[in-house]
């Protein structure tokens, strides 16, 4: 098929018409940015905006310049010694279920080198605190509570142990929810009680925005000092759920506390300056070892009198 030949007579006329007509084509598209197509502002407008932003920003202090905000990354290692009886093991499991930021580990042999072993395990598990349940003679339970790696550490004798399974209380709360910690006024009277209060706060308080925690406060941890012993109780914050009985903001008179468990009593023995040892900062003068307590008056040796 033959190709069409161009008309030479119309070409000069078209060129003249295009030369005489004004350029009405669309302007070029502006450069695309991360926020869409925007015209590039002038240099004066950019300088004015930058100056206004600098003036509106608060000037940091010389001491805390470029300091990132504090974030609580507390992690607690919970473990026990070998040959622990079932009742104390259930207590340890109850405490692990109450602390979403807790980590479990295998049992550790109760020897002279358990301090260095625990410090290594705490470092390997990337924890900053530890709760170590040490059982002796299958009847006496000791609780080591220490901060790693610099200390301090507190040794308690655990008495009056009642687990959740044993009590069968009616209270219940969400697993992983953040607790409210309450302390009696006795904790602010003496220096060693202030130290114990700070350690209990750091270990039992769930960090904010923890990946395993829930942003709810539906239970309370109560620590009270009676007869130089620290008594622990766990209560659920119960509120009415009816549509007509909703609790207003600040309506604490309609809230009730229902005990959940567990229960235990801590008798402080010594406070050390290091992690699982070190210099002795405090020693309880009223502490009596369980080995010196005679439970039978017939076989009494007279040393406990």
C-alpha positions as semicolon CSV with decimal commas, in nm:
position;residue;x (nm);y (nm);z (nm)
1;X;0,000;0,000;0,000
2;X;0,145;0,336;-0,103
3;X;0,224;0,600;0,164
4;X;0,050;0,934;0,161
5;X;0,260;1,227;0,057
6;X;0,274;1,535;0,276
7;X;0,121;1,854;0,151
8;X;0,398;2,102;0,110
9;X;0,159;2,390;0,056
10;X;0,005;2,370;0,409
11;X;0,335;2,344;0,601
12;X;0,437;2,715;0,586
13;X;0,088;2,825;0,688
14;X;0,086;2,598;0,994
15;X;0,428;2,722;1,100
16;X;0,317;3,084;1,074
17;X;-0,001;3,018;1,276
18;X;0,194;2,848;1,556
19;X;0,442;3,134;1,569
20;X;0,168;3,395;1,597
21;X;-0,029;3,207;1,872
22;X;0,077;3,258;2,236
23;X;0,213;2,963;2,441
24;X;-0,086;2,825;2,632
25;X;0,073;2,492;2,740
26;X;0,048;2,378;3,109
27;X;0,337;2,477;3,338
28;X;0,583;2,209;3,447
29;X;0,481;2,000;3,750
30;X;0,662;2,099;4,072
31;X;0,904;1,858;4,231
32;X;0,735;1,585;4,432
33;X;0,814;1,582;4,805
34;X;0,741;1,344;5,089
35;X;0,419;1,528;5,170
36;X;0,293;1,559;4,811
37;X;0,333;1,810;4,531
38;X;0,421;2,148;4,674
39;X;0,564;2,463;4,526
40;X;0,908;2,548;4,644
41;X;0,879;2,840;4,884
42;X;1,093;3,142;4,845
43;X;1,413;3,184;5,040
44;X;1,270;3,468;5,250
45;X;0,970;3,259;5,360
46;X;1,197;2,965;5,448
47;X;1,425;3,181;5,659
48;X;1,128;3,340;5,842
49;X;0,974;2,999;5,920
50;X;1,304;2,864;6,051
51;X;1,352;3,168;6,275
52;X;0,999;3,134;6,417
53;X;1,054;2,763;6,491
54;X;1,378;2,834;6,676
55;X;1,213;3,105;6,887
56;X;0,916;2,882;6,979
57;X;1,133;2,590;7,096
58;X;1,223;2,589;7,469
59;X;1,590;2,637;7,529
60;X;1,741;2,334;7,709
61;X;1,941;2,380;8,025
62;X;2,314;2,349;8,014
63;X;2,304;2,046;8,250
64;X;2,032;1,844;8,071
65;X;2,102;1,938;7,710
66;X;2,012;1,663;7,462
67;X;1,906;1,427;7,743
68;X;1,662;1,152;7,633
69;X;1,353;1,097;7,850
70;X;1,376;0,834;8,123
71;X;1,219;0,496;8,048
72;X;1,176;0,231;8,314
73;X;1,322;-0,097;8,187
74;X;1,299;-0,288;8,514
75;X;1,314;-0,669;8,481
76;X;1,303;-0,903;8,778
77;X;1,451;-1,252;8,784
78;X;1,259;-1,494;9,008
79;X;1,426;-1,822;9,095
80;X;1,470;-2,060;9,387
81;X;1,710;-2,311;9,535
82;X;1,695;-2,687;9,493
83;X;1,497;-2,910;9,729
84;X;1,228;-2,647;9,780
85;X;0,895;-2,781;9,903
86;X;0,575;-2,752;9,701
87;X;0,414;-2,485;9,920
88;X;0,698;-2,239;9,874
89;X;0,720;-2,323;9,505
90;X;0,351;-2,234;9,465
91;X;0,418;-1,903;9,642
92;X;0,695;-1,827;9,395
93;X;0,465;-1,909;9,103
94;X;0,197;-1,678;9,247
95;X;0,446;-1,391;9,262
96;X;0,557;-1,457;8,903
97;X;0,195;-1,441;8,788
98;X;0,153;-1,104;8,964
99;X;0,461;-0,949;8,799
100;X;0,439;-0,927;8,419
101;X;0,798;-0,798;8,406
102;X;0,935;-1,106;8,585
103;X;1,149;-1,380;8,432
104;X;1,183;-1,736;8,558
105;X;1,498;-1,944;8,560
106;X;1,607;-2,292;8,662
107;X;1,685;-2,381;9,022
108;X;2,023;-2,288;9,166
109;X;2,225;-2,500;9,404
110;X;2,238;-2,348;9,751
111;X;2,615;-2,340;9,804
112;X;2,878;-2,087;9,901
113;X;2,913;-1,979;9,537
114;X;2,544;-1,908;9,482
115;X;2,607;-1,533;9,497
116;X;2,840;-1,524;9,197
117;X;2,617;-1,771;9,011
118;X;2,309;-1,555;9,065
119;X;2,491;-1,241;8,949
120;X;2,593;-1,418;8,629
121;X;2,241;-1,544;8,565
122;X;2,093;-1,199;8,625
123;X;2,338;-1,048;8,379
124;X;2,271;-1,317;8,117
125;X;1,894;-1,267;8,144
126;X;1,931;-0,886;8,115
127;X;1,761;-0,826;8,450
128;X;1,824;-0,550;8,702
129;X;1,669;-0,712;9,012
130;X;1,629;-1,060;9,156
131;X;1,405;-1,246;9,398
132;X;1,577;-1,564;9,522
133;X;1,378;-1,808;9,738
134;X;1,614;-2,020;9,945
135;X;1,470;-2,319;10,133
136;X;1,665;-2,478;10,417
137;X;1,586;-2,803;10,596
138;X;1,268;-2,817;10,384
139;X;1,086;-2,597;10,633
140;X;1,256;-2,256;10,654
141;X;1,218;-2,012;10,363
142;X;1,452;-1,718;10,311
143;X;1,399;-1,447;10,050
144;X;1,693;-1,262;9,895
145;X;1,596;-0,935;9,730
146;X;1,881;-0,754;9,560
147;X;1,968;-0,514;9,281
148;X;2,230;-0,612;9,028
149;X;2,514;-0,551;8,978
150;X;2,585;-0,282;9,238
151;X;2,341;-0,373;9,515
152;X;2,202;-0,329;9,774
153;X;2,050;-0,657;9,890
154;X;1,812;-0,753;10,170
155;X;1,769;-1,094;10,331
156;X;1,428;-1,184;10,478
157;X;1,283;-1,477;10,667
158;X;0,943;-1,560;10,516
159;X;0,666;-1,656;10,759
160;X;0,287;-1,704;10,748
161;X;0,281;-1,824;10,387
162;X;-0,064;-1,871;10,228
163;X;-0,088;-1,928;9,852
164;X;-0,379;-1,844;9,621
165;X;-0,475;-2,208;9,582
166;X;-0,485;-2,254;9,958
167;X;-0,691;-1,946;10,042
168;X;-0,955;-1,978;9,765
169;X;-1,058;-1,615;9,799
170;X;-1,328;-1,453;9,584
171;X;-1,111;-1,169;9,453
172;X;-0,993;-1,171;9,094
173;X;-0,817;-0,924;8,865
174;X;-0,667;-0,909;8,519
175;X;-0,340;-1,089;8,468
176;X;-0,069;-0,842;8,374
177;X;-0,248;-0,530;8,496
178;X;-0,049;-0,264;8,679
179;X;-0,087;-0,257;9,059
180;X;-0,114;0,035;9,296
181;X;0,146;0,014;9,571
182;X;0,053;0,137;9,918
183;X;0,285;0,156;10,219
184;X;0,214;0,224;10,582
185;X;0,355;0,538;10,742
186;X;0,609;0,331;10,937
187;X;0,830;0,304;10,628
188;X;0,926;0,672;10,655
189;X;1,039;0,665;11,016
190;X;1,375;0,485;10,998
191;X;1,647;0,477;10,728
192;X;1,651;0,100;10,678
193;X;1,273;0,094;10,622
194;X;1,311;0,369;10,362
195;X;1,561;0,152;10,177
196;X;1,328;-0,149;10,195
197;X;1,041;0,064;10,065
198;X;1,244;0,182;9,766
199;X;1,345;-0,173;9,677
200;X;0,987;-0,300;9,705
201;X;0,871;-0,012;9,484
202;X;1,124;-0,082;9,211
203;X;1,068;-0,459;9,210
204;X;0,689;-0,489;9,248
205;X;0,586;-0,186;9,039
206;X;0,514;-0,279;8,677
207;X;0,696;-0,048;8,432
208;X;0,479;0,180;8,221
209;X;0,411;0,064;7,863
210;X;0,555;-0,281;7,930
211;X;0,488;-0,521;7,645
212;X;0,331;-0,783;7,876
213;X;0,150;-0,537;8,099
214;X;-0,197;-0,390;8,060
215;X;-0,262;-0,018;8,117
216;X;-0,518;-0,080;8,391
217;X;-0,505;-0,038;8,767
218;X;-0,748;-0,292;8,911
219;X;-0,561;-0,424;9,216
220;X;-0,355;-0,296;9,508
221;X;-0,037;-0,429;9,672
222;X;-0,040;-0,342;10,042
223;X;0,284;-0,340;10,243
224;X;0,245;-0,269;10,612
225;X;0,484;-0,292;10,908
226;X;0,352;-0,466;11,219
227;X;0,589;-0,582;11,497
228;X;0,893;-0,504;11,276
229;X;0,762;-0,741;11,006
230;X;0,651;-0,652;10,654
231;X;0,307;-0,798;10,578
232;X;0,197;-0,835;10,217
233;X;-0,163;-0,837;10,092
234;X;-0,312;-0,820;9,742
235;X;-0,661;-0,671;9,692
236;X;-0,882;-0,633;9,389
237;X;-1,047;-0,295;9,330
238;X;-1,411;-0,387;9,279
239;X;-1,655;-0,136;9,125
240;X;-2,024;-0,176;9,028
241;X;-2,081;-0,271;8,666
242;X;-2,450;-0,184;8,629
243;X;-2,547;0,084;8,378
244;X;-2,723;0,284;8,646
245;X;-2,444;0,252;8,905
246;X;-2,143;0,373;8,710
247;X;-1,874;0,523;8,929
248;X;-1,810;0,890;8,862
249;X;-1,466;1,040;8,866
250;X;-1,362;1,062;9,227
251;X;-1,641;0,836;9,355
252;X;-1,423;0,626;9,582
253;X;-1,705;0,562;9,828
254;X;-1,860;0,311;9,585
255;X;-1,538;0,111;9,538
256;X;-1,461;-0,191;9,753
257;X;-1,152;-0,406;9,806
258;X;-1,167;-0,784;9,774
259;X;-0,863;-0,986;9,873
260;X;-0,702;-1,202;9,608
261;X;-0,387;-1,344;9,765
262;X;-0,124;-1,461;9,830
263;X;-0,026;-1,373;10,186
264;X;0,317;-1,376;10,342
265;X;0,521;-1,200;10,608
266;X;0,881;-1,080;10,569
267;X;1,112;-1,060;10,870
268;X;1,425;-0,858;10,777
269;X;1,753;-1,013;10,884
270;X;2,032;-0,809;10,724
271;X;2,083;-0,540;10,462
272;X;2,404;-0,560;10,259
273;X;2,568;-0,289;10,052
274;X;2,656;-0,512;9,754
275;X;2,476;-0,753;9,526
276;X;2,409;-1,070;9,726
277;X;2,669;-0,973;9,984
278;X;2,907;-0,694;10,072
279;X;2,934;-0,475;10,380
280;X;2,652;-0,501;10,633
281;X;2,444;-0,183;10,641
282;X;2,182;-0,300;10,891
283;X;2,129;-0,603;11,116
284;X;1,803;-0,674;11,293
285;X;1,875;-0,695;11,668
286;X;1,542;-0,869;11,736
287;X;1,588;-1,148;11,483
288;X;1,584;-1,502;11,622
289;X;1,699;-1,785;11,399
290;X;1,450;-2,069;11,344
291;X;1,719;-2,310;11,465
292;X;1,703;-2,149;11,810
293;X;1,325;-2,169;11,841
294;X;1,195;-2,473;12,031
295;X;0,848;-2,575;11,920
296;X;0,817;-2,843;12,185
297;X;0,846;-2,736;12,553
298;X;0,933;-3,094;12,651
299;X;1,252;-3,106;12,443
300;X;1,352;-2,747;12,517
301;X;1,727;-2,703;12,569
302;X;1,692;-2,372;12,752
303;X;1,877;-2,157;12,496
304;X;1,558;-1,986;12,380
305;X;1,459;-1,872;12,727
